[in-house]
Amino acid sequence: MDGMTFWILAVTASLCVGLSKGGLPALGVLGVPILSLAISPVTAAGLLLPIFCVSDMFGLYAYRKNYDRRVILLICIGATAGVAFGGLTAHLVPEWLVTLLIGLIGAIFALNRLLRPALGEARHARTAPGLFWGALTGFTSFISHAGAPPYQVYAMPLRMPKAVFAGTSTIIFAYVNGIKLIPYWFLGQLSAENLAVSAWLALPAVAAVFLGVWLVKIIPERLFFLLVTWGLLLISLRLIWQALA
C-alpha cells in the first residue's frame, strides 16, 4: 500500500466516504470499487471501515436534530441480522454475486424512478419491508460497504425532507459500521498496517463530511433527490460491471 497511484485512489475513496456521511449516502458505495483499482477488494473494505466510523462521528453531530426515529429503528433491527449473517457466511458467499445483486436492485429501482417520476403520496414506513430491506442493507454493507442501494429502495418512497433523509441515512450507517467492527476484527481485516493508513485517510474524509453537509443545505430538494437517483443508477451500473468483469 504505497506509491502515488495508491494514495490518489485512497484519498479519492476517503472523500467519497466523507461526502456520504455529509448527507450524500450513494457516494459511499464508490469507496471500495475505487480503492480496488489499487488493492484487493477485501483489503480495501477493511481499510475503509475505520474511515467510515471516524466520519460517522462528525456526521452524527451535523445531523443530530434531523432524523426519522421509526425508519432508524426498523432498518437497524434488520441490519443487525444482516451484518450477523454476513459475518457467519463471509467465506461461503461469492462477493461478485452479492455485488451483482446489489447493482441490479439499485439500477431497476433508479430506472423506475427516472422513467416514472410521479411519486404519488408518501409511503408509510411499514414494518415488514423495513426489516427486509434493513437486513439486506446490513448484509451488503458488510460485504463491500454497499448498503446504500437497498436502503434507498426502502427510504426514498417515504419522501422524507432532504435534511431528514440525510440525517436518517447518516445515523443508520453509523450504527451499521459500528457493529461491523466486531466481525471485521475477528476476520483479520483490521490489521495494524491498515489502521495506520486509515488514520491518515480520515483527515480528507472528515473535511468532506462538512462539504457534504453544505451541499445538502444549498441544493434544492427536488434537485437533491434527482441527483441521489442518478447517483444510485450510475453506481449500480458500476457495480454490475464490476461483478461481471
C-alpha positions in Angstrom: 0.0 0.0 0.0 2.4 2.6 -1.3 3.1 4.6 -4.4 1.4 7.7 -5.9 -1.4 5.7 -7.6 -2.5 4.1 -4.4 -2.6 7.3 -2.5 -4.5 9.2 -5.2 -7.1 6.4 -5.3 -7.2 6.1 -1.5 -7.7 9.9 -0.9 -10.5 9.8 -3.6 -12.2 6.9 -1.9 -11.9 8.6 1.5 -13.5 11.8 0.0 -16.4 9.7 -1.2 -16.8 8.2 2.3 -16.8 11.7 3.9 -19.3 13.1 1.4 -21.6 10.1 2.1 -21.6 11.0 5.8 -22.3 14.6 5.0 -25.7 13.6 3.5 -25.0 12.0 0.1 -25.1 8.3 1.0 -24.9 6.9 -2.5 -21.3 8.2 -2.9 -20.1 5.9 -0.1 -20.6 2.9 -2.4 -17.9 4.1 -4.6 -15.2 3.8 -2.0 -14.4 0.1 -2.3 -14.6 0.0 -6.1 -12.2 3.0 -6.4 -9.7 1.6 -4.0 -10.0 -1.9 -5.6 -8.2 -0.4 -8.6 -5.0 -0.5 -6.4 -5.5 -3.3 -3.9 -7.8 -6.3 -3.3 -11.5 -5.6 -2.6 -11.2 -7.4 0.8 -8.2 -5.3 1.9 -10.0 -2.1 0.6 -13.1 -2.9 2.7 -11.0 -3.4 5.8 -9.0 -0.2 5.1 -12.1 2.0 4.6 -14.2 0.7 7.6 -12.3 2.8 10.2 -12.6 5.8 7.9 -16.4 5.3 7.8 -16.5 5.1 11.6 -14.5 8.3 12.1 -16.6 10.2 9.5 -19.7 8.9 11.2 -19.0 10.8 14.4 -18.9 14.1 12.6 -22.0 13.2 10.5 -23.9 12.3 13.7 -23.1 15.7 15.1 -24.1 17.6 12.0 -27.5 15.8 11.7 -28.2 15.3 15.4 -31.6 17.1 15.1 -32.7 15.7 11.7 -33.9 12.1 11.6 -36.9 9.7 11.4 -36.9 7.6 14.6 -39.2 4.8 13.1 -37.1 4.3 10.0 -33.9 4.2 12.1 -35.4 1.5 14.4 -36.7 -0.7 11.6 -33.6 -0.6 9.4 -31.2 -1.0 12.3 -33.0 -4.1 13.6 -32.9 -5.7 10.2 -29.4 -4.5 9.6 -28.2 -6.2 12.8 -29.4 -9.5 11.5 -27.9 -8.8 8.0 -24.4 -8.0 9.4 -24.5 -11.1 11.6 -25.5 -13.2 8.6 -22.7 -11.6 6.5 -20.1 -12.4 9.2 -21.2 -16.0 9.5 -21.3 -16.6 5.8 -18.4 -14.4 4.6 -16.4 -17.5 3.5 -19.3 -19.0 1.6 -21.0 -16.3 -0.4 -19.1 -15.2 -3.6 -18.5 -11.4 -3.5 -19.2 -11.0 -7.2 -22.7 -12.5 -6.8 -23.6 -10.1 -4.0 -22.2 -7.2 -5.9 -24.3 -8.1 -9.0 -27.5 -8.4 -6.9 -26.9 -5.0 -5.3 -26.3 -3.4 -8.7 -29.4 -5.0 -10.2 -31.7 -3.9 -7.4 -30.4 -0.4 -7.4 -30.5 0.0 -11.2 -34.0 -1.3 -11.5 -35.3 1.0 -8.7 -33.5 4.0 -10.1 -34.7 3.5 -13.6 -38.2 3.1 -12.4 -38.0 6.4 -10.5 -36.5 8.2 -13.5 -38.9 6.7 -16.1 -41.9 7.1 -13.8 -41.2 10.3 -11.9 -44.7 10.8 -10.5 -44.2 9.8 -6.8 -47.8 10.0 -5.6 -48.4 10.1 -1.9 -45.6 9.4 0.5 -45.5 5.8 1.8 -45.7 4.9 5.5 -42.6 3.3 7.0 -44.0 -0.3 7.1 -42.5 -2.8 9.4 -42.0 -5.9 7.3 -40.4 -4.1 4.3 -38.3 -2.1 6.7 -36.9 -5.2 8.3 -36.4 -6.9 5.0 -34.5 -4.0 3.3 -32.7 -3.4 6.6 -31.4 -6.9 6.6 -30.3 -6.6 3.0 -28.7 -3.2 3.8 -26.7 -4.8 6.7 -25.6 -7.8 4.6 -24.5 -5.8 1.6 -22.8 -3.2 3.7 -20.8 -6.0 5.5 -19.7 -7.5 2.2 -18.4 -4.3 0.5 -19.8 -1.2 2.2 -22.6 -1.1 -0.4 -25.7 -0.8 1.8 -26.9 2.4 0.2 -28.8 0.9 -2.8 -31.1 -1.4 -0.8 -31.6 1.2 1.9 -32.7 3.8 -0.7 -35.1 1.4 -2.2 -37.0 1.5 1.1 -36.3 5.1 2.2 -36.8 7.2 -1.0 -40.6 6.4 -1.4 -41.1 7.6 2.1 -40.4 11.1 0.8 -38.7 12.4 3.9 -37.4 16.0 3.7 -33.9 16.1 2.4 -32.3 17.0 5.8 -34.3 14.2 7.5 -33.3 11.8 4.7 -29.7 12.7 5.0 -29.7 12.6 8.8 -31.6 9.3 9.0 -29.1 7.8 6.5 -26.1 9.0 8.5 -27.4 7.7 11.8 -28.3 4.3 10.3 -25.0 3.7 8.6 -23.1 4.9 11.7 -24.8 2.1 13.6 -24.2 -0.4 10.9 -20.5 0.5 10.6 -20.1 0.3 14.3 -21.4 -3.2 14.6 -19.3 -4.3 11.6 -16.1 -3.6 13.5 -16.7 -6.8 15.5 -16.8 -9.4 12.7 -14.2 -7.4 10.7 -11.8 -7.7 13.7 -12.3 -11.4 14.0 -11.8 -11.9 10.3 -8.5 -10.1 10.5 -9.3 -7.2 8.3 -8.3 -4.5 10.9 -4.6 -5.0 10.9 -2.1 -2.5 12.4 -0.9 -1.6 8.9 -4.5 -0.9 7.7 -5.3 1.2 10.8 -2.2 3.3 10.3 -3.1 4.1 6.7 -6.7 4.7 7.7 -5.6 7.3 10.3 -4.1 9.4 7.5 -7.0 9.0 5.2 -9.5 10.0 7.9 -8.3 13.6 7.5 -9.7 14.3 4.0 -12.8 12.2 4.8 -13.7 14.5 7.8 -13.3 17.6 5.6 -15.6 16.0 3.0 -18.2 15.4 5.7 -18.7 19.2 6.2 -18.6 19.7 2.4 -21.4 17.2 2.1 -23.5 19.0 4.8 -23.0 22.3 3.0 -24.1 20.8 -0.4 -27.2 19.3 1.2 -28.2 22.7 2.5 -27.8 24.6 -0.7 -29.2 22.1 -3.2 -32.9 22.5 -3.9 -34.9 19.5 -2.6 -36.2 18.3 -6.0 -32.7 18.5 -7.5 -31.3 16.8 -4.4 -33.4 13.7 -4.8 -32.9 13.7 -8.6 -29.1 13.7 -8.1 -29.5 10.9 -5.5 -31.5 8.8 -8.0 -29.0 9.4 -10.8 -26.1 8.7 -8.4 -27.8 5.4 -7.4 -28.2 4.4 -11.1 -24.6 5.2 -12.1 -23.2 3.4 -9.0 -25.5 0.4 -9.6 -24.3 0.1 -13.2 -20.7 0.4 -12.0 -21.4 -2.5 -9.5 -23.0 -4.6 -12.3 -19.9 -4.1 -14.5 -17.6 -4.8 -11.6 -19.4 -8.1 -10.8 -19.5 -9.3 -14.4 -15.9 -8.3 -15.0 
